[in-house]
Amino acid sequence: MRLPTESSQSPEPPVPHSGGVSEDEFKAAMSRLAAGVVLVTAHDDEDGPHGAPAGMTATAFMSVSLDPPLVLVSVRTGSRIDELLERQPLWAASLLAEGERVIAGRFAMKGRLSDRLLFQEVPHRLGEITGAPLLTDALATVECRTEQRVAAGDHTLVVARVLSVGLPPAEGGPLAYFRGRYRHLA
């Protein structure tokens, strides 16, 4: 039996969560999963006298069911958008095109300007069903109604029925997120 020498010993592994992997290991593994980028939006009736638009960049968004048409978005529990979607069941998502990297970055920033000001610079229209902003240059848009909220660790999974779909005449491919950066398909 050979005993390890000091030079052959590896550094201490990161402290694992109760599930056995560290937060850093989990983040590194998940960063290798390419994801589409969407802008989740809603109209906040309680923001000012006429309400205001709200938005958040998300990469944890997916289709769930064809019949009925359902989608899912994962939002950080306690975030502004989580609190809004808890009281406002109508919301929308714009599937971002590769040219919308700046928009994705602006709505992902912590401590950003008010969403009302950000939407002034973004070409959009308001959804007929939800009143939520729908980006004009998105690859597609969906208007949704929340059907279920599921607590999942430090996030909330919001499952929603798709009420309408928009297919703007967008050019190019999707905006993707991979290894911590926005990318486009080559």
Secondary structure, DSSP 8 states (H G I E B T S, - for coil): -----GGG---------TTSS-HHHHHHHHTTS-EE-EEEEEEETTSSTT-EEEEEEES-EEEEETTTTEEEEEEETTSHHHHHHHH--EEEEEE-BGGGHHHHHHHH-TT---HHHHHHTS-EEE-TTT--EEETT-SEEEEEEEEEEEEETTEEEEEEEEEEEE-----S-BEEEETTEEEE--
